[in-house]
Amino acid sequence: MDLLSWLEYDMIIKILGFLEDPADLVRIGAVSQSWRHFVVENGLCKELCLRLFPQLSRVSHVVELKQHETEDHVGSSSNWMERESMIKDHRVYAFLARCCKSLDAKSCIQEAISASSTDNYPTESISNTLEAGDRVGWRASYWSSTGQNDSRVPETLTYKLVSDLCVITKISIQPFQARAVRFRMGHPKSPNFEGDPSDELCHDDKFEWTYTSQEFPMAHVSRLQKFKLPEPVLCIGGYLQIELLGRVQRQEMDGLYYICVSHVQVVGHPLAPALGVEVIDPSGKFVLK
């Protein structure tokens, strides 16, 4: 007898729910037709992706951009269409899970978008944080906030990533005197959004953040500090924001608190061009392509 017919449905789901490698689900689907039907009809590859990346709960639907799928299926039964949709979801989510597990890590920042404030633009622009180290030629290279009397005033740095869909694993920052840091990832609310490093009005109300990290303490030293996320994060929409929390030291010249950053690195797995997204409403629902 087929093993699946020996067990109750809930028990089978419980057992297969322990699998963490998408390759295992693909192998299970290759055992027999009945096993493949079980994997496909219960959306097990999608469930695995949702466990790995909760941000995928915002997926409205998936599409495959293939020429052979432009055929018109007028007159097909609703059962046939539902079955084809299940098979497509299985194929796409299995591919997504495999990509997230197998790609080599690389730098994921494409450009600096904006800072919440800048002391001397463009000399101390956020664009300086893309340069490795703290000097370029004969001059110091860093971003500096404006001064504040209150040490609790935070600052933010916003970056565009190389792909609208990236798996981020690690972020490194070389700061001057910041107490803690937090990371957000998401997408602009407007599809026509364009950032400008000189724009200090690029606030949170222009973005939908689908992920917010815990606070990470920062050492009070000017060196590259690595922050490894507890689990890889799927950035949907291609934007990352670094929130710097707490100012540590007053500047003797004016008695104000400043925050400076000389370099930022973001490491992960860009999923383009094999996979992409299209945000379809401001709340964050999107199409997985």
Steps between C-alpha positions, in 0.01 A plus 500: 500500500596863452639637825276808466191280523616355834504830686243762589516824300595712802784260587646518148490881507666495844782273379569691179489827694836408657676522164716812460673434167291568187692224321339248736151606394599471133633148566178404679302620200709272277414179691165440331198675353309483827790655693537776242127573515520525879793744491342716228140504627604591854737776388789358702768694311311823566463411868876435522575839340265672745683337792835614359376850406180623673510809275356278223162508675442822300505312167170553318577252221785373284556525125748333269626713214528227236394513139333161506262620772348774287253247356131570549323242717144620444255219565723311742327367809542673837651178643760492223587866555531448876724199445724694260525786754612254769766352271624849409522604866689181582748560217558867586537456876730198458716710269496794742605281793781344299630841389501630858699200618755466219618846389840641598501803729599836347473874560137613465507884512435674169486863612454731798153659500476745789591585860263642762743794535841604367735748666691623196359392165657369276832480690348275768235333283363149551668411168831496690386190689532294181878549504697231685704641787483849647716692252492568126828644380601788726162561665290326760198315358190472719138604545416730790161589645412850612563577867235449769467609862311178582716185485188285443418642153550216245628522143427284196693405186302355207645291216373342179609139451611336175177300467134541595531157659809434716575256782703704751724316747747753641544878535826670598539861616800712591353765735625783719334505841154344462333299774291248301368420154183354349422392142187528288430356155217566259381701202382852407126561522512680165614307189651825368719561805846646432746566780748785527798498745435869570133442588452512876124455459529134393311384809338173602161608365639446150577132569323182601741307724431125484777411747642671810790344690578499868735764641870411481746669739798673339853515636627857553793455263563610143532163329285286271245322721311198364135436585382154402122472484356215711346355182544601134241764406322524165497870407192558285520820300875561511545773766688482829504757779755520781371670814775628731379529859660713767780759484795441727734799506463878474717696259715752684457771236123547541398267783265301273466124444582360154493155335746413224540190281794442269402174330203263454500149350195283430559134413246255360357325195335709223229287335469702176464436211356155573247640748341839549207676664234754410339686788129536424372715790640727776432243773776280359312231305713396203525265203787252502639462149 
